[in-house]
């Protein structure tokens, strides 16, 4: 499991919340989906940027 996820789940007084492996897996899967979505947005942005450059030539 991603170390960042575990760090984010800590409570300020150093007690940690108890999450089942299923919930942690769901959180990890959701993060992976968001990263894939961001990757696609970045790729589309770069493609559109190239098209704008071509139009401005």
C-alpha positions as CSV (number, residue, x, y, z in Angstrom):
1,X,0.0,0.0,0.0
2,X,1.2,3.5,-0.8
3,X,3.1,5.0,2.2
4,X,1.4,8.4,1.5
5,X,-2.0,6.9,2.0
6,X,-1.0,5.5,5.4
7,X,0.4,8.9,6.4
8,X,-2.7,10.7,5.3
9,X,-4.8,8.4,7.5
10,X,-3.0,9.3,10.7
11,X,-4.9,11.5,13.2
12,X,-3.1,14.5,14.6
13,X,-2.7,13.0,18.1
14,X,-0.7,10.1,16.5
15,X,-3.5,7.7,16.9
16,X,-4.3,6.0,13.7
17,X,-7.7,5.2,12.4
18,X,-8.6,1.6,11.8
19,X,-9.4,0.9,8.2
20,X,-10.0,-2.5,6.8
21,X,-7.9,-3.7,3.9
22,X,-10.9,-3.5,1.7
23,X,-11.3,0.2,2.4
24,X,-7.6,0.9,1.9
25,X,-7.8,-1.0,-1.4
26,X,-10.8,1.1,-2.4
27,X,-8.8,4.3,-1.6
28,X,-5.8,3.1,-3.5
29,X,-7.9,2.1,-6.5
30,X,-9.6,5.5,-6.5
31,X,-6.2,7.3,-6.4
32,X,-5.1,5.1,-9.3
33,X,-8.2,6.1,-11.3
34,X,-7.5,9.8,-10.6
35,X,-3.9,9.5,-11.7
36,X,-5.0,7.8,-14.9
37,X,-7.6,10.6,-15.5
38,X,-4.9,13.2,-14.9
39,X,-2.6,11.5,-17.3
40,X,-5.3,11.5,-20.0
41,X,-6.1,15.2,-19.4
42,X,-2.4,16.0,-19.6
43,X,-2.1,14.1,-22.8
44,X,-5.1,15.8,-24.3
45,X,-3.8,19.2,-23.3
46,X,-0.5,18.5,-25.0
47,X,-2.3,17.3,-28.1
48,X,-4.4,20.5,-28.2
49,X,-1.4,22.7,-27.6
50,X,0.3,21.1,-30.6
51,X,-2.8,21.7,-32.7
52,X,-2.9,25.3,-31.7
53,X,0.8,25.7,-32.7
54,X,0.0,24.2,-36.1
55,X,-2.9,26.5,-36.6
56,X,-0.8,29.5,-35.8
57,X,1.9,28.7,-38.4
